[in-house]
Amino acid sequence: MGYTPDISIRDSDHNLIAVVEVIGFQALDEHAVDIHETYTNSVTRAAADFFLLISSEKGFLWEEGSIREDGKATHVFEMGEVLIQYLGDKNSIESIRKNRLEFIVFRWLFDVTWQNRSLNTNADKALEVSGFNKATVDALISFGLAA
């Protein structure tokens, strides 16, 4: 069985635009490149234009056409501001469980793709600068790898 992301984003023709992996631990810096490499090596179909790796602490974004030689993410951003907007309580971030974090990330990306939020956090701005927002306007977002 092939790789299945936590969240996928497709255009209206069902072409894969982005895959999102949500990680339940915070110390992600030293593992981010390895996780992206594992994704790259396990994908048997066409890769997505964007790969996002999200923890409650940080987000990492790789743009398929801009992969760096060292394998590091094209954009790294703090997730705290986004999580506070959806949780409403800064103290809840430290104890957030993976399944709840997945739901919040889904909701955030849904709001971004359907233009339901003002882009006021550094995370939102990183998505905008990368071209993610433009590529995902009115896209279909789902848990897993729905076709």
N, C-alpha and C positions, 0 to 999 in steps of 0.2 A: 504494500500500500504506500502511496506517495505522501508527500508533505501536505498537511492541512493547517492553514493558518487559523488564528483565533477569529479574525475578521477579514473579509475580503470586500473590495470595492470594484465594481465592473461598470462599463459604459452601457448604453442602451442596446448595443449589439452583443453584449455579454463578454466583451474583451476585458481581460484582467488589467486594471489600472494600478491597484495597490493591494498589498497584503500587510496585515498588522499582526504582530506578535505581542501579546501582553504578558509581562513577566511578574511573578508574585514576590520578587525580592528586590530590595533597593540598591544594593551594591552592584550595579550593572556595568560600570565603566570598564572594568577589566575583562568582562565577558562579551561585550557588545559585538566586537569584530568577529569573535568565534561563532556567535549565534547567527550573524549575517552570513558568514562563510558556510555554516551548516545548511542554512536555507538555500544558498546559491548552489551548493553541491547536491542537494536533494530534489531540486525542481526538475522534473522531466519534461514539463511543457514549457511554453514560452514564459519567461520571467515577467513579473509585473514591472511597470515603470517606476514604482515606488515601493520601498520596503520600510515599514515603521516598526521600531522596537520600543515598547513603552513600559516603564515601571512607574510606581507612584512618585518616584523622585525625578527621573529624567526620561526624555524621549530622544530617540536617535532616528534620523531619516536618511536613507540612501536613495539617490536618484540613479536609476539604471544607466543612463547615459553619462553620468559623471562620477563613476566609481574611482576613488582615489587609489593610488599605487599601494599605500599602506593599509588599505581596506577599511579605514575609519569612515564613520558616517559623514555625509556632506553637511548635515546640520545636527546640532545637539542643543536641546532646550530643556528648561525646567518645566516640570508638570504641575508644580504646586499651585500656581495661579488658576489653571484650568480646573483642577480638582476642587479647589475652594469654591469656585463658581457653581459646581454641580453638587458638592457635598454641603456647602454652607458653613462648615466648621473645620478650621485648620487642624484641630486636635484629632479629627477622624482620619486624617491622611496616614499617620504612622501605623494605624492598626487596620487599614483597609485590606480586605481579602481579595485574592485574585479574581474571583467571579464577579465581585462588585466593581472592581477596577475595570474589568473587561466591559461591563455594562456602561460605566461612565465614559470610557474611551469610545465605545460604540456611539453613545449619545452625542458626545463632542464631535466626532467625525460626521455623524448624520447632520448635525446642525451646521457644520462647515460646508458639507457638500450641497445642502439645500439652502444655504445662505440665510440661516435662521439665527445667526449671532454676529455681533460686531467683533471684529478681529482686534482684540485689545490686549492679548497676552503675548509674551515672547514666543510661545508655542504656536499660536495662530500666525504670527508674523513669519516664523520659519517656514510654515506650510505655504504661505503666500509667496514668499521669495523663491521657493523651490519650484513653483509652478503647479504644486499639488492642488491648490484650490481651483485653478482654472481647468485642470485636467479632470476634476471630479464633479464639476457642476452638474446637478441633477442626476448623479450617478446612483447606481443600485448598491446599497451596502447591506451586508449580511454577516451573520456569524458563520464561521467555517468557510467552506469553499463552494457556495451555491452557484449553480450555473445560470 
